[in-house]
Amino acid sequence: MTLNNKKVVVIGGSSGIGFAIAKSVAAMGASVVIAGRSAKKLEAALAEIEQDVLIYPVDLTQEDSVRDFFEREGEIDYLIISGSSVRSDAFYELALADAMQSMDSKFWGPYRAVKAAQMADDGAILLFSGVLSRRPAPGMAIVSEINAAVEGLGKALAVELAPIRVNVISPGLVKTPAYSGMPDDQREAMYQNTAQSLPARRVGEPQDIAEIAIQILTNPYVTGTVIDIDGGSLLV
Ligand SMILES: NC(=O)c1ccc[n+]([C@@H]2O[C@H](COP(=O)([O-])OP(=O)(O)OC[C@H]3O[C@@H](n4cnc5c(N)ncnc54)[C@H](OP(=O)(O)O)[C@@H]3O)[C@@H](O)[C@H]2O)c1
């Protein structure tokens, strides 16, 4: 498959799943823009990707930043929004302000971005939720709520923005820098315990998600879906 002449924007492309998607679509000939908040992370991604991609800073929580970014970008074929930062804690411990900030990042961020983006009529948008929407866990209520909201948004936009296609990927645990703040031993134990509990007997790698993401973006008959890529997390 070639993505020659396709313009692809990956917000959250400087790390993890977004980076894997950006790298793959760049290798397939797309014209790729990687965006995120930190210029340092964007520079590091650019150095690692070994392809001709552009990087721009954008903060999904800032309306001006999002508007300026999309005004400059013009028409986009494929928009991937994997950028978010959320905080969670036990329901009674998490400050309401932190819960709202998380919603602002992972739900209102993509909402702002889609509102500002100029999509091609045959274009496609890909959002990210996560297994917690339908497989809640203690201490993660806010993430369950946000993920469910993103899934609802994806379906609603698939209807309202048609023929632009809109889909949501719901990942299970994927090894990304999202977990780099954890002590190494705790992180490895989490990966191992999760892998043992899953039907797939492994946790995800960013490339596992990237491969399906490209199929979803490019298949003209896929819209309004929530695709679970989670090693069977919803079954156990
Ligand atoms: N990894 C998992 O196990 C997992 C599981 C379920 C769901 N997910 C979801 O999958 C998506 C990708 O996760 P990941 O693990 O690949 O994340 P990651 O490695 O932490 O990368 C997050 C990316 O988003 C950017 N970002 C964060 N806040 C942003 C903002 N306000 N505006 C613009 N960019 C922002 C980050 O760069 P800056 O910090 O420089 O902005 C970075 O490029 C997320 O929505 C996540 O919730 C992940």
The ligand as a Gaussian input file, in Angstrom:
#p B3LYP/6-31G(d) Opt

LIG

0 1
 N       -0.324000       2.928000      26.378000
 C       -1.401000       2.330000      26.868000
 O       -1.321000       1.332000      27.610000
 C       -2.777000       2.862000      26.541000
 C       -3.893000       2.129000      26.992000
 C       -5.167000       2.597000      26.718000
 C       -5.338000       3.776000      26.015000
 N       -4.237000       4.473000      25.593000
 C       -4.469000       5.738000      24.879000
 O       -3.776000       5.738000      23.651000
 C       -3.327000       7.068000      23.348000
 C       -1.825000       7.064000      23.107000
 O       -1.193000       6.590000      24.296000
 P        0.401000       6.411000      24.409000
 O        0.608000       5.386000      25.464000
 O        0.992000       6.245000      23.068000
 O        0.799000       7.835000      25.022000
 P        2.261000       8.509000      25.251000
 O        3.357000       7.593000      24.845000
 O        2.230000       9.053000      26.642000
 O        2.224000       9.726000      24.225000
 C        1.330000      10.775000      24.393000
 C        1.585000      11.779000      23.302000
 O        0.601000      12.810000      23.421000
 C        1.235000      14.075000      23.485000
 N        0.362000      14.943000      24.292000
 C        0.038000      14.812000      25.597000
 N       -0.781000      15.810000      25.979000
 C       -0.965000      16.584000      24.869000
 C       -1.695000      17.783000      24.630000
 N       -2.389000      18.406000      25.587000
 N       -1.651000      18.322000      23.393000
 C       -0.938000      17.731000      22.399000
 N       -0.242000      16.592000      22.569000
 C       -0.253000      16.026000      23.791000
 C        2.598000      13.777000      24.108000
 O        3.596000      14.742000      23.824000
 P        3.767000      16.046000      24.808000
 O        3.814000      15.515000      26.208000
 O        5.021000      16.671000      24.337000
 O        2.576000      16.892000      24.554000
 C        2.926000      12.478000      23.378000
 O        3.373000      12.727000      22.069000
 C       -3.752000       7.929000      24.543000
 O       -4.978000       8.547000      24.263000
 C       -3.921000       6.924000      25.654000
 O       -4.828000       7.364000      26.652000
 C       -2.973000       4.053000      25.838000

